Every structure is written in C-alpha cells, then in structure tokens.
Amino acid sequence: MRRSLAGVALAVTSMVALSFLIPLGALVMSLVKEQSVTAAEQRAAALAPVLTLTTDPSALRESAAGLDSAEHLVVHLPDAQSLGDSQAPVKLLERAQQGRESISQKTPGGWICLQPVVLPGDRVAVIENFVPDEELTRGVKASWAVMLLLAVGLVGGSVLVADRLGAKVVRSSKKLAQASHTLGQGNLDTRVEPMGPKELRDAGVAFNAMAHRMTELLAIERELVADLSHRLRTPLTALHLASERMAGTPESARVEAAVHALESELQAIITAARTPLAVGPMGHGLRSAEPSTVRQATVTGPTGPSDCPRSEVADVVRRRTAFWAVLAEQQDRACSLDLTQEPTAVGLSDDDIAAVVDALIGNVFSHTPPGTAFAVRVARTAQAVELVVEDSGPGIPEPDRALSRGSSTGSSGLGLDIARRAAAVTGGTMRIAHAPQGGAHLTVVFALAPSLRSERGPRGSRRRARWWPRKR
C-alpha cells in the first residue's frame, strides 16, 4: 500500500507538472523571441528620425552607436551605399525599398527587421536590424532549468508526503494484523491502540471490543464447565458409598479404583476451569502440572513458533493404558501395550496427550462388543512419534466421515476430532485404516519437539510394557 500510494502520487504529480511545464516552456520561448524582435524594431524606429534629417554617414554611425546592438544595425542609403554588414537577402531588401514596406521575418541564422524611410526628393532609405538566433533564445534554457527544478521539487515533495501518509496507514494495518495473529495464537490479552485513518481507528476499536467479549464468553464457558463438573460430585459420592458397601467382595477393589480415578479426573477438570484463563495449543485452558512431567519449550506449530508444554508421549500412554486396563479385564478384553525406549517429547501437555489416548481407547469400548481385543503402540521415527491403537472389532466403515466432528452416526464424533486436532497442533496427522485383525487401525502422528528432531537412537528399539490377557 505504501508503494502504491507513492506511485500514485508520483504519476499524478508528474502529469500535472508536465501539463504545466510544456506550455509554460513554449510561452517563455515565445516571450523571449517577441521581446527580442520588438527591441530590434524599436531600435530601427529610433534611428528613422535621424535619417530624415541627414544622410551623412558619420552622423548616422554616431547616432547608431548610442543604440544597443549597434553592430547589427545597418543603414541602406538611396545611392546604394550601406553603413554596416548587411544580413538581409537582396530580394527582401529590394522589396522594402521599392514597395516601401516594413518587413519583419525569420531568416537563416536569425530574425531580420527592415524599416523603410522616405527621404526628401522621394528617395527611400532602409534601416536593417538583424537579431541572431542566440539572442532570440537568450535566457530560455535558464528559465527552463528553474521550472524543471521546481517541478522536480514538487514531485519529490508530493511523493514524500504520500509516503509518510502511506507509512502511517501501513503501520496501523500491520499492528492490527499482528494483534489478530497474536489473538489467534491464544494470547487473549492482546489489544491494539487505535491509530491511523478513521476507518482503521474504528477497526481497532472493534477489534478491542471483540477481544474483550471473547474473553468474557470464554470465562463464562469455563465457569459453566466447572459448575457442570461439580454437579457430577453427587452421583460420584453415591458410587463411592456403594463401593464401601461392597467391601470384601472381589469387585470392590476395582470399583474403588475406578471411582478414585474418576474423582481425580473430575477434580482436575474443575481445577483447570477455575484457573486464570489461558489458551494452550489445543485451544483450551492450560492446566498446571508438575515441573518433572511438563517442561516448557518452544515448538513450531502450523502458525509458527509458540510457547507450549512439552511432555513424553510414552509415559502418558503407559499411565492411561493402565487405567483402561482395569475396565478391559472386567469386559474380558485382551489389551497389549508396546512402547519405544527412545525419547518421545512433543509440544503438548500431559492432559492433551491423555485426552487423545482416552478418546481412542474409549472408542474401542464404545463401539466394539465386550471381549474385543485391542493393542496400543508408541513408535519413534526420525521426526515424529506415532501412537497406534488397533482392535479386532468391526472397524470404521467411513473413515473420512468419522473425522468430522458430530457427523458420526450414534456418536458425537468428538473423540477422533480431538486426536486429529492434537496431531495438527504439533504439525502431525491422523490416519484411519483397517487392522490386520480386521478392526480399526488408528495412527496419530505427533511431530517431535525441535530439540529431539536431530536425535535418533537405535532404530526399532522398543520395550514391551505389559500384556493384559483375557479372563479365562
């Protein structure tokens, strides 16, 4: 925009300057020529009274000497005697003598003025005044140079003013665009100082109002989530009392463990919703974590560098799979876990990775009958970490539709969308295929944290964490 405004100012001012310079330059040349010719005619007319009084050559030379440009003043006497060097063509001179006609016209090398004078005895003398070309254009080049300098100054000044105005507009636009990108990356405290033209100032005010309203709505939503989560404490308490009444039975330990795990998750949700609003890589509020499990690092996502947590995928998968293994044993599901021994740090928090694992394994329990086996595997490549969950169930008939939030039949479609968005935050992808057992084969690829992308241990180095067999 800045260059465009400067270019427009340059083009418009140049056209205006040229529209004035060309006719003005021609007018200056015409005026200088007219002044030179008029001066020559006036000198010839000034010598005419002297010629009517005397034709003495000495007196005429003395009179001509008192006039300017006397070297070009020539007197042609009736007896064919000429006082000075004549520049007039013979035919033109005869025309002035015989026709007694005043002549002023262009000749080779300059401008000639012939003024006939009638002497006593009906004799005719002619006064000639020749103006050279250099006198016809004297001062024209200097005038043109002055006008050209003025035009250049005018054009340069207009371009400079347009550039300054454009810089102000561009600066306002850049600040507004930068604030929009910052807000999009999750910094909800971003505001802009309205500046520039009225339209941009109005846009800045509207942006600040939008950001403020967005913060309010997110805060209200988080409070609503906390309130709804808190309402789950009542049925959770009932479950806890029921597990106490089941004390001594084989199932009491499992039920108590599941209730405690659910209570821990519920408390984590309420705590995260009550914390000051801050947006993490997945678009929700960041939850506090222990320094040993979550380390801050700079990673590169789809929108560029940003500060986000850094967690080990293998550690989180091991903990969450152990949680689901209790329910797997109750439903007679065979569950295997295969983890790599290499570092698997990615730019997501423990909670984000846990949400992905819970979504994938939860789908197995929700959409396959009891007794369906499943396997969880974490592998490491040179640039990424792959989380694979596969089962021996009926599979997913429409993989593309399954990735669309809310479009799956009989399901909200949130689970797979959560996994897909988590992978996209790190720059990875998600794939759905058919497992060798005939069921679903889900692969979530997380891009490694930048500090680990150049590190690579022995290829294929893995450790089998655990195998939970079916009940017999």
C-alpha positions as a printed Julia matrix, in Angstrom:
472×3 Matrix{Float64}:
   0.0     0.0     0.0
   2.81    2.37    0.85
   4.45    1.89   -2.55
   1.11    2.14   -4.29
   0.32    5.49   -2.69
   3.79    6.8    -3.53
   3.41    5.55   -7.12
   0.02    7.22   -7.48
   1.39   10.49   -6.11
   4.37   10.28   -8.49
   2.16    9.61  -11.52
  -0.42   12.3   -10.74
   2.11   14.97   -9.82
   4.25   14.19  -12.86
   1.25   14.52  -15.17
   0.27   17.84  -13.59
   3.85   19.11  -13.77
   4.19   18.13  -17.43
   0.83   19.69  -18.3
   2.15   22.99  -16.96
   5.81   22.71  -17.97
   5.28   22.08  -21.69
   3.01   25.07  -22.43
   4.91   27.26  -19.98
   8.21   26.43  -21.64
   6.76   27.25  -25.06
   5.34   30.5   -23.67
   8.72   31.53  -22.25
  10.42   30.92  -25.6
   7.73   32.9   -27.43
   8.0    35.8   -24.99
  11.8    35.97  -25.28
  11.58   35.91  -29.08
   8.87   38.56  -29.11
  10.84   40.81  -26.79
  13.98   40.5   -28.95
  12.06   41.29  -32.16
  10.25   44.22  -30.55
  13.54   45.64  -29.3
  15.03   45.37  -32.8
  12.04   47.15  -34.32
  12.25   49.88  -31.7
  15.94   50.47  -32.45
  15.19   50.76  -36.13
  12.35   53.18  -35.44
  14.6    55.26  -33.17
  17.13   55.77  -35.99
  14.47   56.77  -38.56
  14.11   60.46  -37.4
  17.86   60.93  -37.64
  17.85   59.58  -41.18
  15.16   62.09  -42.24
  17.37   64.96  -41.07
  20.72   63.87  -42.52
  22.26   61.16  -44.64
  25.78   61.91  -43.53
  27.46   58.58  -42.81
  29.42   59.94  -39.86
  26.32   61.35  -38.19
  24.39   58.14  -38.79
  27.2    56.0   -37.34
  27.35   58.24  -34.3
  23.59   58.0   -33.77
  23.58   54.23  -34.22
  26.41   53.87  -31.72
  24.11   55.17  -28.97
  21.66   52.29  -29.5
  22.01   48.72  -28.17
  23.23   46.03  -30.53
  24.6    48.68  -32.91
  26.79   46.04  -34.58
  23.66   44.55  -36.14
  22.18   47.91  -37.21
  22.71   48.68  -40.91
  21.53   51.69  -42.95
  20.98   51.26  -46.68
  21.15   54.76  -48.35
  19.39   55.6   -51.65
  22.71   55.73  -53.51
  23.2    52.01  -52.8
  25.69   52.76  -50.06
  25.33   50.56  -46.93
  26.61   51.54  -43.48
  27.47   48.16  -41.87
  27.47   44.47  -42.71
  24.09   43.56  -44.17
  22.45   40.2   -43.43
  19.3    40.86  -45.45
  18.7    38.95  -48.69
  18.83   41.13  -51.81
  15.27   40.36  -52.86
  13.94   41.18  -49.41
  15.86   44.46  -49.39
  14.56   45.45  -52.85
  11.05   44.63  -51.7
  11.36   47.0   -48.77
  12.86   49.82  -50.91
  10.52   49.59  -53.85
   7.36   48.69  -52.0
   8.16   50.91  -49.01
   7.01   48.03  -46.79
   8.17   47.29  -43.27
   9.35   43.69  -43.09
   9.98   41.54  -40.01
  10.52   37.83  -40.6
  12.71   34.79  -39.94
  15.83   34.39  -42.0
  18.65   31.84  -41.89
  20.63   32.44  -38.69
  18.21   34.82  -37.04
  15.46   37.39  -37.45
  15.58   40.36  -39.87
  13.76   43.68  -39.44
  13.63   46.16  -42.38
  12.23   49.63  -41.83
  11.97   51.9   -44.98
  12.38   55.67  -44.5
  11.21   58.18  -47.18
  13.75   60.97  -47.66
  13.33   64.34  -49.37
  13.15   64.02  -53.15
  11.08   60.85  -52.86
  14.13   58.8   -52.11
  13.92   55.7   -49.91
  16.47   54.51  -47.36
  16.14   51.26  -45.42
  17.17   50.62  -41.82
  18.1    46.99  -41.22
  18.36   45.35  -37.79
  19.37   41.69  -37.59
  18.72   39.61  -34.44
  20.84   36.39  -34.22
  19.3    33.1   -33.03
  21.23   33.2   -29.76
  19.57   36.49  -28.87
  16.14   35.08  -29.75
  16.65   32.31  -27.16
  18.74   34.18  -24.6
  17.71   33.15  -21.07
  15.3    30.44  -22.25
  17.44   27.5   -21.06
  17.95   29.11  -17.65
  14.2    29.61  -17.3
  13.55   26.03  -18.32
  16.1    24.77  -15.78
  14.43   26.75  -12.98
  10.99   25.43  -13.92
  12.34   21.88  -14.13
  13.88   22.15  -10.66
  10.62   23.46   -9.29
   8.73   20.59  -10.93
  11.17   18.02   -9.53
  10.82   19.56   -6.09
   7.03   19.49   -6.38
   7.01   15.85   -7.48
   9.51   14.82   -4.8
   7.55   16.67   -2.11
   4.26   15.08   -3.11
   5.83   11.58   -3.16
   7.37   12.18    0.27
   4.06   13.35    1.72
   2.24   10.38    0.17
   4.9     8.01    1.53
   4.52    9.43    5.03
   0.75    9.13    4.87
   1.06    5.61    3.46
   3.52    4.66    6.2
   1.03    5.74    8.83
  -1.73    3.7     7.24
   0.53    0.66    6.75
   1.79    0.87   10.32
  -1.77    0.86   11.63
  -2.72   -2.06    9.37
   0.35   -4.09   10.38
  -0.33   -3.58   14.08
  -3.95   -4.65   13.62
  -2.89   -7.74   11.62
  -0.21   -8.63   14.17
  -2.71   -8.32   17.01
  -5.13  -10.57   15.11
  -2.43  -13.25   14.66
  -1.45  -12.98   18.33
  -5.07  -13.33   19.4
  -5.46  -16.31   17.09
  -2.46  -18.0    18.71
  -4.15  -17.81   22.1
  -2.99  -14.56   23.74
  -6.37  -13.26   24.87
  -4.83  -10.16   26.5
  -3.89   -8.78   23.08
  -5.21   -5.3    22.38
  -4.39   -2.62   19.82
  -4.07    1.14   20.11
  -6.48    2.68   17.56
  -4.49    4.88   15.19
  -4.34    5.96   11.58
  -7.31    6.98    9.42
 -10.82    6.95   10.85
 -11.66    3.61    9.24
  -8.61    1.92   10.79
  -9.29    3.54   14.16
 -12.83    2.17   14.04
 -11.42   -1.27   13.12
  -9.05   -1.09   16.1
 -11.86   -0.18   18.48
 -13.99   -3.02   17.08
 -11.06   -5.45   17.48
 -10.59   -4.5    21.14
 -14.32   -4.91   21.77
 -14.28   -8.31   20.07
 -11.27   -9.5    22.09
 -12.84   -8.3    25.33
 -16.13  -10.01   24.53
 -14.32  -13.2    23.52
 -12.52  -13.25   26.87
 -15.8   -12.76   28.7
 -17.53  -15.56   26.78
 -14.65  -17.97   27.36
 -14.65  -17.13   31.06
 -18.4   -17.75   31.23
 -17.98  -21.04   29.38
 -15.24  -22.16   31.74
 -17.39  -21.31   34.75
 -20.2   -23.33   33.21
 -17.87  -26.29   32.7
 -16.73  -26.04   36.32
 -20.33  -25.88   37.55
 -21.41  -28.86   35.44
 -18.39  -30.84   36.56
 -19.16  -30.0    40.16
 -22.67  -31.36   39.73
 -21.14  -34.77   38.96
 -19.83  -34.98   42.51
 -23.26  -36.08   43.78
 -23.52  -39.3    41.72
 -19.79  -39.84   42.28
 -20.34  -39.73   46.03
 -23.13  -42.25   45.66
 -20.78  -44.55   43.75
 -18.16  -44.12   46.47
 -20.67  -45.13   49.17
 -21.78  -48.09   47.07
 -18.18  -49.26   46.73
 -17.79  -49.09   50.5
 -20.87  -51.28   50.93
 -19.27  -53.75   48.53
 -16.21  -54.08   50.75
 -14.96  -57.63   50.93
 -16.26  -58.64   47.51
 -13.91  -59.43   44.57
 -15.16  -56.44   42.6
 -14.84  -53.87   45.43
 -11.16  -53.07   44.78
 -11.75  -52.49   41.07
 -14.81  -50.33   41.66
 -12.99  -48.31   44.32
 -10.01  -47.77   41.99
 -12.31  -46.66   39.17
 -14.18  -44.26   41.48
 -10.92  -42.74   42.73
  -9.65  -42.32   39.17
 -12.9   -40.67   38.11
 -12.78  -38.39   41.13
  -9.21  -37.36   40.28
 -10.17  -36.58   36.7
 -13.21  -34.6    37.83
 -11.12  -32.6    40.29
  -8.59  -31.87   37.54
 -11.36  -30.57   35.27
 -12.76  -28.29   37.98
  -9.28  -27.01   38.85
  -8.46  -26.27   35.22
 -11.77  -24.46   34.71
 -11.2   -22.32   37.81
  -7.64  -21.3    36.94
  -6.96  -17.93   35.22
  -7.9   -18.08   31.57
  -5.01  -19.07   29.31
  -5.21  -20.83   26.0
  -2.95  -23.75   25.23
  -2.06  -25.48   21.96
  -5.32  -27.41   21.83
  -7.37  -24.24   22.28
  -8.45  -24.86   25.92
  -7.15  -23.53   29.2
  -3.73  -24.77   30.25
  -3.76  -26.89   33.38
  -0.98  -26.74   35.89
   1.37  -29.7    36.02
   4.39  -30.83   37.95
   7.74  -29.5    36.66
   9.02  -33.07   36.39
   6.31  -34.07   33.92
   5.77  -30.87   31.94
   8.67  -28.7    30.8
   8.15  -25.5    28.84
   9.71  -25.49   25.4
   9.35  -23.6    22.16
   7.87  -25.69   19.38
   6.79  -24.93   15.88
   3.14  -25.48   15.05
   1.09  -24.68   12.0
   1.04  -21.0    12.88
   4.72  -20.65   13.75
   6.76  -20.66   16.97
   4.83  -20.58   20.24
   5.44  -21.41   23.89
   3.7   -24.63   24.92
   4.24  -27.58   27.28
   6.49  -30.47   26.42
   5.63  -33.99   27.53
   6.72  -37.58   26.95
   4.11  -39.45   24.93
   5.27  -42.89   26.09
   4.91  -42.02   29.8
   1.4   -40.63   29.39
   0.28  -43.58   27.23
   1.59  -46.04   29.83
  -0.37  -44.36   32.64
  -3.62  -44.02   30.71
  -3.47  -47.55   29.3
  -3.03  -48.88   32.83
  -6.2   -47.02   33.81
  -8.2   -48.54   30.94
  -6.74  -51.99   31.58
  -8.9   -52.31   34.72
 -12.09  -51.91   32.64
 -10.61  -54.16   29.92
 -10.23  -57.01   32.42
 -13.82  -56.56   33.56
 -15.04  -56.85   29.93
 -12.76  -59.78   29.12
 -10.73  -57.76   26.57
  -7.14  -58.66   25.73
  -5.02  -55.5    25.86
  -1.36  -55.15   24.83
   0.95  -52.18   25.19
   4.16  -51.71   23.2
   6.32  -48.65   23.95
   9.54  -47.39   22.42
  12.58  -46.8    24.64
  13.58  -43.65   22.77
  12.62  -40.11   23.93
   9.14  -39.16   22.73
   8.83  -35.5    23.77
   6.25  -33.47   21.83
   4.88  -29.96   22.16
   1.69  -30.86   24.05
   0.77  -31.04   27.72
   0.18  -34.31   29.58
  -3.54  -33.53   29.66
  -3.69  -33.06   25.87
  -1.97  -36.39   25.23
  -4.13  -38.09   27.85
  -7.24  -36.73   26.12
  -6.07  -38.31   22.84
  -5.37  -41.7    24.45
  -8.71  -41.68   26.3
 -10.56  -40.74   23.1
  -9.0   -43.55   21.05
  -9.3   -46.29   23.67
 -12.74  -45.03   24.71
 -13.93  -45.54   21.14
 -12.86  -49.19   21.35
 -15.01  -49.7    24.44
 -17.93  -47.71   23.0
 -18.1   -49.24   19.52
 -16.9   -52.82   19.94
 -18.57  -55.63   21.89
 -17.07  -56.92   25.17
 -14.27  -59.39   24.61
 -12.83  -57.46   21.63
  -9.05  -57.29   21.93
  -7.11  -54.09   21.31
  -3.47  -53.02   21.23
  -1.69  -49.72   21.94
   1.72  -48.99   20.48
   4.07  -45.95   20.61
   6.82  -45.86   17.97
   9.51  -43.3    17.25
  10.72  -42.12   13.83
  13.38  -39.56   12.93
  10.94  -36.64   13.01
   7.79  -37.87   14.76
   6.16  -40.05   17.4
   3.42  -42.46   16.26
   0.61  -43.52   18.59
  -1.23  -46.55   17.19
  -4.46  -48.01   18.6
  -5.94  -51.04   16.83
  -8.65  -53.52   17.67
 -10.24  -56.67   16.3
 -13.75  -55.21   16.13
 -15.91  -54.4    13.11
 -13.75  -51.42   12.07
 -14.81  -47.98   10.84
 -16.89  -48.11    7.63
 -16.48  -44.43    6.67
 -13.05  -43.17    7.85
 -13.32  -39.71    6.27
 -16.71  -39.04    7.82
 -15.53  -40.35   11.19
 -13.0   -37.5    11.42
 -15.76  -34.86   11.14
 -16.95  -33.57   14.47
 -20.57  -34.52   15.18
 -21.14  -36.38   11.92
 -20.72  -39.97   13.11
 -23.92  -41.97   13.46
 -24.69  -42.74   17.09
 -21.71  -40.72   18.32
 -20.73  -37.09   18.91
 -17.62  -37.52   16.8
 -15.58  -35.56   19.32
 -13.04  -38.26   20.17
 -11.39  -38.61   16.77
 -11.59  -34.85   16.21
  -9.72  -34.27   19.48
  -6.97  -36.63   18.34
  -6.81  -35.04   14.88
  -6.52  -31.5    16.29
  -3.84  -32.56   18.78
  -1.75  -34.0    15.95
  -2.29  -30.88   13.82
  -1.06  -28.61   16.63
   2.35  -30.27   16.52
   2.39  -30.39   12.73
   1.39  -34.06   12.51
  -1.51  -36.0    11.02
  -4.01  -38.75   11.81
  -4.8   -41.82    9.68
  -7.57  -44.41    9.81
  -7.04  -47.84    8.25
  -8.03  -51.49    8.75
  -6.11  -53.51   11.3
  -4.7   -56.94   10.47
  -7.27  -58.42   12.87
  -9.99  -56.8    10.75
 -10.87  -53.91   13.06
  -9.91  -50.25   13.15
  -6.27  -49.14   12.92
  -5.85  -45.55   14.16
  -2.47  -43.81   13.84
  -1.85  -40.39   15.38
   1.46  -38.83   14.31
   2.93  -36.15   16.6
   5.88  -34.09   15.37
   8.81  -34.3    17.76
   9.9   -31.32   19.81
  12.59  -29.38   17.85
  15.33  -30.33   20.3
  14.8   -34.05   19.58
  14.46  -33.97   15.8
  18.21  -34.37   15.31
  18.47  -37.13   17.91
  17.86  -40.76   16.97
  18.63  -43.85   18.99
  18.91  -47.42   17.72
  16.2   -47.89   15.1
  13.31  -50.04   16.22
  14.4   -50.06   19.89
  11.24  -50.79   21.91
  10.23  -52.28   25.21
   7.04  -54.24   25.75
   5.41  -52.61   28.74
   2.68  -55.07   29.59
   0.16  -57.61   28.32
  -3.26  -57.87   29.87
  -4.7   -61.26   28.82
  -8.36  -62.07   28.61
 -10.05  -63.72   31.5
 -10.43  -67.42   31.14
